[in-house]
Protein backbone atom coordinates (compact mmCIF):
# COMPACT_ATOMS: atom_id res chain seq x y z
CA UNK A 1 0.00 0.00 0.00
CA UNK A 2 1.37 3.39 -0.96
CA UNK A 3 0.07 6.61 0.52
CA UNK A 4 2.00 8.46 -2.13
CA UNK A 5 0.20 6.66 -4.99
CA UNK A 6 -3.21 7.15 -3.35
CA UNK A 7 -2.65 10.84 -2.72
CA UNK A 8 -1.11 11.44 -6.15
CA UNK A 9 -4.20 9.96 -7.73
CA UNK A 10 -6.47 12.05 -5.48
CA UNK A 11 -4.54 15.19 -6.44
CA UNK A 12 -4.84 14.34 -10.12
CA UNK A 13 -8.59 13.78 -9.71
CA UNK A 14 -8.85 17.16 -8.02
CA UNK A 15 -6.81 19.17 -10.52
CA UNK A 16 -7.27 17.43 -13.89
CA UNK A 17 -10.87 17.85 -15.07
CA UNK A 18 -10.39 15.68 -18.17
CA UNK A 19 -8.95 12.83 -16.10
CA UNK A 20 -11.74 13.25 -13.56
CA UNK A 21 -14.33 12.97 -16.36
CA UNK A 22 -12.69 9.74 -17.60
CA UNK A 23 -12.69 8.43 -14.03
CA UNK A 24 -16.40 9.18 -13.60
CA UNK A 25 -17.19 7.40 -16.87
CA UNK A 26 -14.95 4.35 -16.32
CA UNK A 27 -12.96 4.37 -13.07
CA UNK A 28 -11.24 1.03 -13.68
CA UNK A 29 -9.92 2.11 -17.08
CA UNK A 30 -8.90 5.55 -15.83
CA UNK A 31 -6.72 4.11 -13.05
CA UNK A 32 -5.50 1.02 -14.92
CA UNK A 33 -1.88 2.21 -14.96
CA UNK A 34 -1.86 3.55 -11.37
CA UNK A 35 0.52 1.89 -8.91
CA UNK A 36 -2.16 0.81 -6.42
CA UNK A 37 -2.77 -2.23 -4.27
CA UNK A 38 -5.86 -4.33 -4.95
CA UNK A 39 -7.59 -2.75 -1.93
CA UNK A 40 -6.75 0.77 -3.09
CA UNK A 41 -7.89 0.03 -6.64
CA UNK A 42 -11.18 -1.45 -5.38
CA UNK A 43 -11.83 1.61 -3.20
CA UNK A 44 -11.26 3.98 -6.10
CA UNK A 45 -13.40 1.95 -8.49
CA UNK A 46 -16.19 1.87 -5.89
CA UNK A 47 -15.65 5.59 -5.24
CA UNK A 48 -15.54 4.70 -1.55
CA UNK A 49 -14.02 7.91 -0.24
CA UNK A 50 -14.19 6.71 3.37
CA UNK A 51 -12.13 3.63 2.48
CA UNK A 52 -9.69 5.71 0.44
CA UNK A 53 -9.19 7.89 3.52
CA UNK A 54 -8.64 4.78 5.65
CA UNK A 55 -6.04 3.59 3.14
CA UNK A 56 -4.02 6.78 3.56
CA UNK A 57 -5.78 9.35 1.40
CA UNK A 58 -5.53 12.81 2.92
CA UNK A 59 -8.98 13.84 4.08
CA UNK A 60 -8.58 17.32 2.58
CA UNK A 61 -7.98 15.83 -0.86
CA UNK A 62 -10.73 13.24 -0.48
CA UNK A 63 -13.26 15.92 0.41
CA UNK A 64 -12.17 18.46 -2.20
CA UNK A 65 -12.62 16.48 -5.40
CA UNK A 66 -15.48 18.02 -7.36
CA UNK A 67 -18.36 15.62 -7.81
CA UNK A 68 -16.83 12.80 -5.81
CA UNK A 69 -16.75 14.03 -2.23
CA UNK A 70 -20.39 13.16 -1.67
CA UNK A 71 -19.77 9.44 -2.21
mmCIF file of the N, C-alpha and C atoms, coordinates in Angstrom:
data_MODEL
# 
_entry.id   MODEL 
# 
loop_
_atom_site.group_PDB 
_atom_site.id 
_atom_site.type_symbol 
_atom_site.label_atom_id 
_atom_site.label_alt_id 
_atom_site.label_comp_id 
_atom_site.label_asym_id 
_atom_site.label_entity_id 
_atom_site.label_seq_id 
_atom_site.pdbx_PDB_ins_code 
_atom_site.Cartn_x 
_atom_site.Cartn_y 
_atom_site.Cartn_z 
_atom_site.occupancy 
_atom_site.B_iso_or_equiv 
_atom_site.pdbx_formal_charge 
_atom_site.auth_seq_id 
_atom_site.auth_comp_id 
_atom_site.auth_asym_id 
_atom_site.auth_atom_id 
_atom_site.pdbx_PDB_model_num 
ATOM 1   N N  . UNK A 1 1  ? 0.847   -1.170 0.000   1.00 0.00 ? 1  UNK A N  1 
ATOM 2   C CA . UNK A 1 1  ? 0.000   0.000  0.000   1.00 0.00 ? 1  UNK A CA 1 
ATOM 3   C C  . UNK A 1 1  ? 0.898   1.241  0.000   1.00 0.00 ? 1  UNK A C  1 
ATOM 4   N N  . UNK A 1 2  ? 0.547   2.207  -0.831  1.00 0.00 ? 2  UNK A N  1 
ATOM 5   C CA . UNK A 1 2  ? 1.374   3.389  -0.957  1.00 0.00 ? 2  UNK A CA 1 
ATOM 6   C C  . UNK A 1 2  ? 0.546   4.651  -0.771  1.00 0.00 ? 2  UNK A C  1 
ATOM 7   N N  . UNK A 1 3  ? 0.765   5.335  0.313   1.00 0.00 ? 3  UNK A N  1 
ATOM 8   C CA . UNK A 1 3  ? 0.070   6.606  0.525   1.00 0.00 ? 3  UNK A CA 1 
ATOM 9   C C  . UNK A 1 3  ? 0.385   7.593  -0.585  1.00 0.00 ? 3  UNK A C  1 
ATOM 10  N N  . UNK A 1 4  ? 1.612   7.547  -1.059  1.00 0.00 ? 4  UNK A N  1 
ATOM 11  C CA . UNK A 1 4  ? 2.003   8.462  -2.133  1.00 0.00 ? 4  UNK A CA 1 
ATOM 12  C C  . UNK A 1 4  ? 1.155   8.226  -3.373  1.00 0.00 ? 4  UNK A C  1 
ATOM 13  N N  . UNK A 1 5  ? 0.989   6.976  -3.784  1.00 0.00 ? 5  UNK A N  1 
ATOM 14  C CA . UNK A 1 5  ? 0.201   6.659  -4.986  1.00 0.00 ? 5  UNK A CA 1 
ATOM 15  C C  . UNK A 1 5  ? -1.252  7.061  -4.800  1.00 0.00 ? 5  UNK A C  1 
ATOM 16  N N  . UNK A 1 6  ? -1.812  6.789  -3.633  1.00 0.00 ? 6  UNK A N  1 
ATOM 17  C CA . UNK A 1 6  ? -3.209  7.153  -3.345  1.00 0.00 ? 6  UNK A CA 1 
ATOM 18  C C  . UNK A 1 6  ? -3.386  8.661  -3.422  1.00 0.00 ? 6  UNK A C  1 
ATOM 19  N N  . UNK A 1 7  ? -2.506  9.396  -2.766  1.00 0.00 ? 7  UNK A N  1 
ATOM 20  C CA . UNK A 1 7  ? -2.646  10.844 -2.724  1.00 0.00 ? 7  UNK A CA 1 
ATOM 21  C C  . UNK A 1 7  ? -2.305  11.499 -4.053  1.00 0.00 ? 7  UNK A C  1 
ATOM 22  N N  . UNK A 1 8  ? -1.396  10.923 -4.805  1.00 0.00 ? 8  UNK A N  1 
ATOM 23  C CA . UNK A 1 8  ? -1.107  11.436 -6.148  1.00 0.00 ? 8  UNK A CA 1 
ATOM 24  C C  . UNK A 1 8  ? -2.331  11.306 -7.040  1.00 0.00 ? 8  UNK A C  1 
ATOM 25  N N  . UNK A 1 9  ? -2.998  10.169 -6.934  1.00 0.00 ? 9  UNK A N  1 
ATOM 26  C CA . UNK A 1 9  ? -4.205  9.963  -7.728  1.00 0.00 ? 9  UNK A CA 1 
ATOM 27  C C  . UNK A 1 9  ? -5.314  10.914 -7.275  1.00 0.00 ? 9  UNK A C  1 
ATOM 28  N N  . UNK A 1 10 ? -5.476  11.092 -5.978  1.00 0.00 ? 10 UNK A N  1 
ATOM 29  C CA . UNK A 1 10 ? -6.465  12.047 -5.479  1.00 0.00 ? 10 UNK A CA 1 
ATOM 30  C C  . UNK A 1 10 ? -6.176  13.450 -5.993  1.00 0.00 ? 10 UNK A C  1 
ATOM 31  N N  . UNK A 1 11 ? -4.918  13.854 -5.962  1.00 0.00 ? 11 UNK A N  1 
ATOM 32  C CA . UNK A 1 11 ? -4.537  15.185 -6.436  1.00 0.00 ? 11 UNK A CA 1 
ATOM 33  C C  . UNK A 1 11 ? -4.848  15.322 -7.924  1.00 0.00 ? 11 UNK A C  1 
ATOM 34  N N  . UNK A 1 12 ? -4.552  14.294 -8.682  1.00 0.00 ? 12 UNK A N  1 
ATOM 35  C CA . UNK A 1 12 ? -4.842  14.337 -10.120 1.00 0.00 ? 12 UNK A CA 1 
ATOM 36  C C  . UNK A 1 12 ? -6.351  14.439 -10.355 1.00 0.00 ? 12 UNK A C  1 
ATOM 37  N N  . UNK A 1 13 ? -7.130  13.689 -9.589  1.00 0.00 ? 13 UNK A N  1 
ATOM 38  C CA . UNK A 1 13 ? -8.586  13.776 -9.710  1.00 0.00 ? 13 UNK A CA 1 
ATOM 39  C C  . UNK A 1 13 ? -9.083  15.182 -9.367  1.00 0.00 ? 13 UNK A C  1 
ATOM 40  N N  . UNK A 1 14 ? -8.449  15.811 -8.409  1.00 0.00 ? 14 UNK A N  1 
ATOM 41  C CA . UNK A 1 14 ? -8.852  17.160 -8.018  1.00 0.00 ? 14 UNK A CA 1 
ATOM 42  C C  . UNK A 1 14 ? -8.502  18.191 -9.089  1.00 0.00 ? 14 UNK A C  1 
ATOM 43  N N  . UNK A 1 15 ? -7.328  18.114 -9.652  1.00 0.00 ? 15 UNK A N  1 
ATOM 44  C CA . UNK A 1 15 ? -6.812  19.166 -10.518 1.00 0.00 ? 15 UNK A CA 1 
ATOM 45  C C  . UNK A 1 15 ? -7.042  18.956 -12.012 1.00 0.00 ? 15 UNK A C  1 
ATOM 46  N N  . UNK A 1 16 ? -7.198  17.733 -12.464 1.00 0.00 ? 16 UNK A N  1 
ATOM 47  C CA . UNK A 1 16 ? -7.273  17.426 -13.891 1.00 0.00 ? 16 UNK A CA 1 
ATOM 48  C C  . UNK A 1 16 ? -8.713  17.067 -14.274 1.00 0.00 ? 16 UNK A C  1 
ATOM 49  N N  . UNK A 1 17 ? -9.448  18.047 -14.766 1.00 0.00 ? 17 UNK A N  1 
ATOM 50  C CA . UNK A 1 17 ? -10.872 17.853 -15.072 1.00 0.00 ? 17 UNK A CA 1 
ATOM 51  C C  . UNK A 1 17 ? -11.100 16.777 -16.125 1.00 0.00 ? 17 UNK A C  1 
ATOM 52  N N  . UNK A 1 18 ? -10.229 16.699 -17.127 1.00 0.00 ? 18 UNK A N  1 
ATOM 53  C CA . UNK A 1 18 ? -10.388 15.681 -18.174 1.00 0.00 ? 18 UNK A CA 1 
ATOM 54  C C  . UNK A 1 18 ? -10.190 14.278 -17.588 1.00 0.00 ? 18 UNK A C  1 
ATOM 55  N N  . UNK A 1 19 ? -9.179  14.125 -16.752 1.00 0.00 ? 19 UNK A N  1 
ATOM 56  C CA . UNK A 1 19 ? -8.949  12.827 -16.100 1.00 0.00 ? 19 UNK A CA 1 
ATOM 57  C C  . UNK A 1 19 ? -10.118 12.475 -15.189 1.00 0.00 ? 19 UNK A C  1 
ATOM 58  N N  . UNK A 1 20 ? -10.604 13.471 -14.449 1.00 0.00 ? 20 UNK A N  1 
ATOM 59  C CA . UNK A 1 20 ? -11.739 13.247 -13.561 1.00 0.00 ? 20 UNK A CA 1 
ATOM 60  C C  . UNK A 1 20 ? -12.965 12.788 -14.357 1.00 0.00 ? 20 UNK A C  1 
ATOM 61  N N  . UNK A 1 21 ? -13.203 13.374 -15.513 1.00 0.00 ? 21 UNK A N  1 
ATOM 62  C CA . UNK A 1 21 ? -14.332 12.971 -16.358 1.00 0.00 ? 21 UNK A CA 1 
ATOM 63  C C  . UNK A 1 21 ? -14.166 11.529 -16.828 1.00 0.00 ? 21 UNK A C  1 
ATOM 64  N N  . UNK A 1 22 ? -12.940 11.139 -17.207 1.00 0.00 ? 22 UNK A N  1 
ATOM 65  C CA . UNK A 1 22 ? -12.689 9.740  -17.599 1.00 0.00 ? 22 UNK A CA 1 
ATOM 66  C C  . UNK A 1 22 ? -12.930 8.809  -16.413 1.00 0.00 ? 22 UNK A C  1 
ATOM 67  N N  . UNK A 1 23 ? -12.504 9.232  -15.233 1.00 0.00 ? 23 UNK A N  1 
ATOM 68  C CA . UNK A 1 23 ? -12.691 8.426  -14.030 1.00 0.00 ? 23 UNK A CA 1 
ATOM 69  C C  . UNK A 1 23 ? -14.176 8.222  -13.734 1.00 0.00 ? 23 UNK A C  1 
ATOM 70  N N  . UNK A 1 24 ? -14.961 9.278  -13.863 1.00 0.00 ? 24 UNK A N  1 
ATOM 71  C CA . UNK A 1 24 ? -16.398 9.181  -13.596 1.00 0.00 ? 24 UNK A CA 1 
ATOM 72  C C  . UNK A 1 24 ? -17.053 8.217  -14.579 1.00 0.00 ? 24 UNK A C  1 
ATOM 73  N N  . UNK A 1 25 ? -16.618 8.263  -15.837 1.00 0.00 ? 25 UNK A N  1 
ATOM 74  C CA . UNK A 1 25 ? -17.185 7.398  -16.870 1.00 0.00 ? 25 UNK A CA 1 
ATOM 75  C C  . UNK A 1 25 ? -16.769 5.944  -16.699 1.00 0.00 ? 25 UNK A C  1 
ATOM 76  N N  . UNK A 1 26 ? -15.476 5.718  -16.451 1.00 0.00 ? 26 UNK A N  1 
ATOM 77  C CA . UNK A 1 26 ? -14.954 4.346  -16.322 1.00 0.00 ? 26 UNK A CA 1 
ATOM 78  C C  . UNK A 1 26 ? -13.773 4.344  -15.362 1.00 0.00 ? 26 UNK A C  1 
ATOM 79  N N  . UNK A 1 27 ? -14.055 4.261  -14.056 1.00 0.00 ? 27 UNK A N  1 
ATOM 80  C CA . UNK A 1 27 ? -12.964 4.368  -13.073 1.00 0.00 ? 27 UNK A CA 1 
ATOM 81  C C  . UNK A 1 27 ? -11.871 3.316  -13.243 1.00 0.00 ? 27 UNK A C  1 
ATOM 82  N N  . UNK A 1 28 ? -12.249 2.088  -13.543 1.00 0.00 ? 28 UNK A N  1 
ATOM 83  C CA . UNK A 1 28 ? -11.241 1.027  -13.676 1.00 0.00 ? 28 UNK A CA 1 
ATOM 84  C C  . UNK A 1 28 ? -10.268 1.328  -14.810 1.00 0.00 ? 28 UNK A C  1 
ATOM 85  N N  . UNK A 1 29 ? -10.786 1.786  -15.936 1.00 0.00 ? 29 UNK A N  1 
ATOM 86  C CA . UNK A 1 29 ? -9.920  2.110  -17.075 1.00 0.00 ? 29 UNK A CA 1 
ATOM 87  C C  . UNK A 1 29 ? -9.059  3.329  -16.775 1.00 0.00 ? 29 UNK A C  1 
ATOM 88  N N  . UNK A 1 30 ? -9.635  4.318  -16.108 1.00 0.00 ? 30 UNK A N  1 
ATOM 89  C CA . UNK A 1 30 ? -8.898  5.553  -15.826 1.00 0.00 ? 30 UNK A CA 1 
ATOM 90  C C  . UNK A 1 30 ? -7.694  5.308  -14.919 1.00 0.00 ? 30 UNK A C  1 
ATOM 91  N N  . UNK A 1 31 ? -7.816  4.351  -14.002 1.00 0.00 ? 31 UNK A N  1 
ATOM 92  C CA . UNK A 1 31 ? -6.720  4.112  -13.054 1.00 0.00 ? 31 UNK A CA 1 
ATOM 93  C C  . UNK A 1 31 ? -5.935  2.840  -13.366 1.00 0.00 ? 31 UNK A C  1 
ATOM 94  N N  . UNK A 1 32 ? -6.132  2.293  -14.551 1.00 0.00 ? 32 UNK A N  1 
ATOM 95  C CA . UNK A 1 32 ? -5.501  1.017  -14.916 1.00 0.00 ? 32 UNK A CA 1 
ATOM 96  C C  . UNK A 1 32 ? -3.985  1.036  -14.742 1.00 0.00 ? 32 UNK A C  1 
ATOM 97  N N  . UNK A 1 33 ? -3.353  2.160  -15.034 1.00 0.00 ? 33 UNK A N  1 
ATOM 98  C CA . UNK A 1 33 ? -1.880  2.211  -14.958 1.00 0.00 ? 33 UNK A CA 1 
ATOM 99  C C  . UNK A 1 33 ? -1.366  2.752  -13.617 1.00 0.00 ? 33 UNK A C  1 
ATOM 100 N N  . UNK A 1 34 ? -2.267  3.024  -12.683 1.00 0.00 ? 34 UNK A N  1 
ATOM 101 C CA . UNK A 1 34 ? -1.856  3.547  -11.368 1.00 0.00 ? 34 UNK A CA 1 
ATOM 102 C C  . UNK A 1 34 ? -1.209  2.445  -10.540 1.00 0.00 ? 34 UNK A C  1 
ATOM 103 N N  . UNK A 1 35 ? -0.205  2.831  -9.761  1.00 0.00 ? 35 UNK A N  1 
ATOM 104 C CA . UNK A 1 35 ? 0.521   1.891  -8.907  1.00 0.00 ? 35 UNK A CA 1 
ATOM 105 C C  . UNK A 1 35 ? -0.216  1.748  -7.578  1.00 0.00 ? 35 UNK A C  1 
ATOM 106 N N  . UNK A 1 36 ? -1.314  0.969  -7.593  1.00 0.00 ? 36 UNK A N  1 
ATOM 107 C CA . UNK A 1 36 ? -2.161  0.808  -6.421  1.00 0.00 ? 36 UNK A CA 1 
ATOM 108 C C  . UNK A 1 36 ? -2.249  -0.649 -6.019  1.00 0.00 ? 36 UNK A C  1 
ATOM 109 N N  . UNK A 1 37 ? -2.489  -0.875 -4.743  1.00 0.00 ? 37 UNK A N  1 
ATOM 110 C CA . UNK A 1 37 ? -2.766  -2.234 -4.269  1.00 0.00 ? 37 UNK A CA 1 
ATOM 111 C C  . UNK A 1 37 ? -4.172  -2.619 -4.718  1.00 0.00 ? 37 UNK A C  1 
ATOM 112 N N  . UNK A 1 38 ? -4.520  -3.887 -4.588  1.00 0.00 ? 38 UNK A N  1 
ATOM 113 C CA . UNK A 1 38 ? -5.863  -4.332 -4.948  1.00 0.00 ? 38 UNK A CA 1 
ATOM 114 C C  . UNK A 1 38 ? -6.917  -3.615 -4.110  1.00 0.00 ? 38 UNK A C  1 
ATOM 115 N N  . UNK A 1 39 ? -6.648  -3.434 -2.820  1.00 0.00 ? 39 UNK A N  1 
ATOM 116 C CA . UNK A 1 39 ? -7.593  -2.754 -1.935  1.00 0.00 ? 39 UNK A CA 1 
ATOM 117 C C  . UNK A 1 39 ? -7.771  -1.290 -2.334  1.00 0.00 ? 39 UNK A C  1 
ATOM 118 N N  . UNK A 1 40 ? -6.677  -0.626 -2.670  1.00 0.00 ? 40 UNK A N  1 
ATOM 119 C CA . UNK A 1 40 ? -6.750  0.774  -3.093  1.00 0.00 ? 40 UNK A CA 1 
ATOM 120 C C  . UNK A 1 40 ? -7.528  0.891  -4.401  1.00 0.00 ? 40 UNK A C  1 
ATOM 121 N N  . UNK A 1 41 ? -7.202  0.018  -5.344  1.00 0.00 ? 41 UNK A N  1 
ATOM 122 C CA . UNK A 1 41 ? -7.887  0.031  -6.641  1.00 0.00 ? 41 UNK A CA 1 
ATOM 123 C C  . UNK A 1 41 ? -9.389  -0.188 -6.449  1.00 0.00 ? 41 UNK A C  1 
ATOM 124 N N  . UNK A 1 42 ? -9.764  -1.161 -5.624  1.00 0.00 ? 42 UNK A N  1 
ATOM 125 C CA . UNK A 1 42 ? -11.175 -1.450 -5.378  1.00 0.00 ? 42 UNK A CA 1 
ATOM 126 C C  . UNK A 1 42 ? -11.884 -0.244 -4.757  1.00 0.00 ? 42 UNK A C  1 
ATOM 127 N N  . UNK A 1 43 ? -11.234 0.443  -3.836  1.00 0.00 ? 43 UNK A N  1 
ATOM 128 C CA . UNK A 1 43 ? -11.834 1.611  -3.198  1.00 0.00 ? 43 UNK A CA 1 
ATOM 129 C C  . UNK A 1 43 ? -12.054 2.735  -4.202  1.00 0.00 ? 43 UNK A C  1 
ATOM 130 N N  . UNK A 1 44 ? -11.089 2.946  -5.076  1.00 0.00 ? 44 UNK A N  1 
ATOM 131 C CA . UNK A 1 44 ? -11.256 3.985  -6.096  1.00 0.00 ? 44 UNK A CA 1 
ATOM 132 C C  . UNK A 1 44 ? -12.362 3.611  -7.074  1.00 0.00 ? 44 UNK A C  1 
ATOM 133 N N  . UNK A 1 45 ? -12.376 2.387  -7.542  1.00 0.00 ? 45 UNK A N  1 
ATOM 134 C CA . UNK A 1 45 ? -13.403 1.950  -8.493  1.00 0.00 ? 45 UNK A CA 1 
ATOM 135 C C  . UNK A 1 45 ? -14.796 2.081  -7.872  1.00 0.00 ? 45 UNK A C  1 
ATOM 136 N N  . UNK A 1 46 ? -14.909 1.764  -6.592  1.00 0.00 ? 46 UNK A N  1 
ATOM 137 C CA . UNK A 1 46 ? -16.192 1.871  -5.894  1.00 0.00 ? 46 UNK A CA 1 
ATOM 138 C C  . UNK A 1 46 ? -16.515 3.312  -5.493  1.00 0.00 ? 46 UNK A C  1 
ATOM 139 N N  . UNK A 1 47 ? -15.545 4.200  -5.684  1.00 0.00 ? 47 UNK A N  1 
ATOM 140 C CA . UNK A 1 47 ? -15.651 5.589  -5.240  1.00 0.00 ? 47 UNK A CA 1 
ATOM 141 C C  . UNK A 1 47 ? -15.986 5.655  -3.752  1.00 0.00 ? 47 UNK A C  1 
ATOM 142 N N  . UNK A 1 48 ? -15.335 4.787  -3.007  1.00 0.00 ? 48 UNK A N  1 
ATOM 143 C CA . UNK A 1 48 ? -15.536 4.702  -1.553  1.00 0.00 ? 48 UNK A CA 1 
ATOM 144 C C  . UNK A 1 48 ? -14.536 5.635  -0.874  1.00 0.00 ? 48 UNK A C  1 
ATOM 145 N N  . UNK A 1 49 ? -14.931 6.897  -0.755  1.00 0.00 ? 49 UNK A N  1 
ATOM 146 C CA . UNK A 1 49 ? -14.022 7.908  -0.236  1.00 0.00 ? 49 UNK A CA 1 
ATOM 147 C C  . UNK A 1 49 ? -13.642 7.648  1.220   1.00 0.00 ? 49 UNK A C  1 
ATOM 148 N N  . UNK A 1 50 ? -14.532 7.062  1.988   1.00 0.00 ? 50 UNK A N  1 
ATOM 149 C CA . UNK A 1 50 ? -14.191 6.713  3.374   1.00 0.00 ? 50 UNK A CA 1 
ATOM 150 C C  . UNK A 1 50 ? -13.059 5.691  3.383   1.00 0.00 ? 50 UNK A C  1 
ATOM 151 N N  . UNK A 1 51 ? -13.162 4.673  2.540   1.00 0.00 ? 51 UNK A N  1 
ATOM 152 C CA . UNK A 1 51 ? -12.128 3.627  2.485   1.00 0.00 ? 51 UNK A CA 1 
ATOM 153 C C  . UNK A 1 51 ? -10.815 4.202  1.963   1.00 0.00 ? 51 UNK A C  1 
ATOM 154 N N  . UNK A 1 52 ? -10.902 5.080  0.971   1.00 0.00 ? 52 UNK A N  1 
ATOM 155 C CA . UNK A 1 52 ? -9.689  5.714  0.441   1.00 0.00 ? 52 UNK A CA 1 
ATOM 156 C C  . UNK A 1 52 ? -8.990  6.482  1.560   1.00 0.00 ? 52 UNK A C  1 
ATOM 157 N N  . UNK A 1 53 ? -9.758  7.183  2.380   1.00 0.00 ? 53 UNK A N  1 
ATOM 158 C CA . UNK A 1 53 ? -9.192  7.893  3.522   1.00 0.00 ? 53 UNK A CA 1 
ATOM 159 C C  . UNK A 1 53 ? -8.542  6.910  4.485   1.00 0.00 ? 53 UNK A C  1 
ATOM 160 N N  . UNK A 1 54 ? -9.190  5.799  4.764   1.00 0.00 ? 54 UNK A N  1 
ATOM 161 C CA . UNK A 1 54 ? -8.637  4.780  5.655   1.00 0.00 ? 54 UNK A CA 1 
ATOM 162 C C  . UNK A 1 54 ? -7.344  4.191  5.095   1.00 0.00 ? 54 UNK A C  1 
ATOM 163 N N  . UNK A 1 55 ? -7.227  4.156  3.784   1.00 0.00 ? 55 UNK A N  1 
ATOM 164 C CA . UNK A 1 55 ? -6.040  3.595  3.137   1.00 0.00 ? 55 UNK A CA 1 
ATOM 165 C C  . UNK A 1 55 ? -4.911  4.619  2.986   1.00 0.00 ? 55 UNK A C  1 
ATOM 166 N N  . UNK A 1 56 ? -5.099  5.804  3.557   1.00 0.00 ? 56 UNK A N  1 
ATOM 167 C CA . UNK A 1 56 ? -4.017  6.781  3.556   1.00 0.00 ? 56 UNK A CA 1 
ATOM 168 C C  . UNK A 1 56 ? -4.283  8.034  2.766   1.00 0.00 ? 56 UNK A C  1 
ATOM 169 N N  . UNK A 1 57 ? -5.449  8.126  2.142   1.00 0.00 ? 57 UNK A N  1 
ATOM 170 C CA . UNK A 1 57 ? -5.776  9.346  1.402   1.00 0.00 ? 57 UNK A CA 1 
ATOM 171 C C  . UNK A 1 57 ? -6.003  10.507 2.351   1.00 0.00 ? 57 UNK A C  1 
ATOM 172 N N  . UNK A 1 58 ? -5.366  11.635 2.065   1.00 0.00 ? 58 UNK A N  1 
ATOM 173 C CA . UNK A 1 58 ? -5.526  12.809 2.919   1.00 0.00 ? 58 UNK A CA 1 
ATOM 174 C C  . UNK A 1 58 ? -6.959  13.297 2.853   1.00 0.00 ? 58 UNK A C  1 
ATOM 175 N N  . UNK A 1 59 ? -7.573  13.471 3.999   1.00 0.00 ? 59 UNK A N  1 
ATOM 176 C CA . UNK A 1 59 ? -8.977  13.843 4.083   1.00 0.00 ? 59 UNK A CA 1 
ATOM 177 C C  . UNK A 1 59 ? -9.273  15.107 3.281   1.00 0.00 ? 59 UNK A C  1 
ATOM 178 N N  . UNK A 1 60 ? -8.380  16.084 3.335   1.00 0.00 ? 60 UNK A N  1 
ATOM 179 C CA . UNK A 1 60 ? -8.580  17.324 2.584   1.00 0.00 ? 60 UNK A CA 1 
ATOM 180 C C  . UNK A 1 60 ? -8.728  17.034 1.091   1.00 0.00 ? 60 UNK A C  1 
ATOM 181 N N  . UNK A 1 61 ? -7.879  16.179 0.557   1.00 0.00 ? 61 UNK A N  1 
ATOM 182 C CA . UNK A 1 61 ? -7.983  15.835 -0.857  1.00 0.00 ? 61 UNK A CA 1 
ATOM 183 C C  . UNK A 1 61 ? -9.250  15.045 -1.138  1.00 0.00 ? 61 UNK A C  1 
ATOM 184 N N  . UNK A 1 62 ? -9.538  14.073 -0.294  1.00 0.00 ? 62 UNK A N  1 
ATOM 185 C CA . UNK A 1 62 ? -10.728 13.244 -0.478  1.00 0.00 ? 62 UNK A CA 1 
ATOM 186 C C  . UNK A 1 62 ? -11.977 14.125 -0.554  1.00 0.00 ? 62 UNK A C  1 
ATOM 187 N N  . UNK A 1 63 ? -12.066 15.095 0.325   1.00 0.00 ? 63 UNK A N  1 
ATOM 188 C CA . UNK A 1 63 ? -13.265 15.924 0.409   1.00 0.00 ? 63 UNK A CA 1 
ATOM 189 C C  . UNK A 1 63 ? -13.296 17.059 -0.610  1.00 0.00 ? 63 UNK A C  1 
ATOM 190 N N  . UNK A 1 64 ? -12.212 17.311 -1.305  1.00 0.00 ? 64 UNK A N  1 
ATOM 191 C CA . UNK A 1 64 ? -12.166 18.464 -2.196  1.00 0.00 ? 64 UNK A CA 1 
ATOM 192 C C  . UNK A 1 64 ? -12.261 18.109 -3.677  1.00 0.00 ? 64 UNK A C  1 
ATOM 193 N N  . UNK A 1 65 ? -12.526 16.870 -3.991  1.00 0.00 ? 65 UNK A N  1 
ATOM 194 C CA . UNK A 1 65 ? -12.621 16.478 -5.400  1.00 0.00 ? 65 UNK A CA 1 
ATOM 195 C C  . UNK A 1 65 ? -14.027 16.760 -5.899  1.00 0.00 ? 65 UNK A C  1 
ATOM 196 N N  . UNK A 1 66 ? -14.156 17.656 -6.857  1.00 0.00 ? 66 UNK A N  1 
ATOM 197 C CA . UNK A 1 66 ? -15.484 18.024 -7.355  1.00 0.00 ? 66 UNK A CA 1 
ATOM 198 C C  . UNK A 1 66 ? -16.266 16.808 -7.843  1.00 0.00 ? 66 UNK A C  1 
ATOM 199 N N  . UNK A 1 67 ? -17.489 16.678 -7.354  1.00 0.00 ? 67 UNK A N  1 
ATOM 200 C CA . UNK A 1 67 ? -18.360 15.619 -7.809  1.00 0.00 ? 67 UNK A CA 1 
ATOM 201 C C  . UNK A 1 67 ? -18.151 14.259 -7.180  1.00 0.00 ? 67 UNK A C  1 
ATOM 202 N N  . UNK A 1 68 ? -17.099 14.093 -6.409  1.00 0.00 ? 68 UNK A N  1 
ATOM 203 C CA . UNK A 1 68 ? -16.828 12.796 -5.807  1.00 0.00 ? 68 UNK A CA 1 
ATOM 204 C C  . UNK A 1 68 ? -16.901 12.803 -4.292  1.00 0.00 ? 68 UNK A C  1 
ATOM 205 N N  . UNK A 1 69 ? -16.797 13.959 -3.690  1.00 0.00 ? 69 UNK A N  1 
ATOM 206 C CA . UNK A 1 69 ? -16.748 14.032 -2.230  1.00 0.00 ? 69 UNK A CA 1 
ATOM 207 C C  . UNK A 1 69 ? -18.024 13.548 -1.569  1.00 0.00 ? 69 UNK A C  1 
ATOM 208 N N  . UNK A 1 70 ? -19.130 13.587 -2.262  1.00 0.00 ? 70 UNK A N  1 
ATOM 209 C CA . UNK A 1 70 ? -20.388 13.164 -1.675  1.00 0.00 ? 70 UNK A CA 1 
ATOM 210 C C  . UNK A 1 70 ? -20.566 11.665 -1.602  1.00 0.00 ? 70 UNK A C  1 
ATOM 211 N N  . UNK A 1 71 ? -19.661 10.910 -2.201  1.00 0.00 ? 71 UNK A N  1 
ATOM 212 C CA . UNK A 1 71 ? -19.774 9.442  -2.213  1.00 0.00 ? 71 UNK A CA 1 
ATOM 213 C C  . UNK A 1 71 ? -19.258 8.868  -0.918  1.00 0.00 ? 71 UNK A C  1 
# 
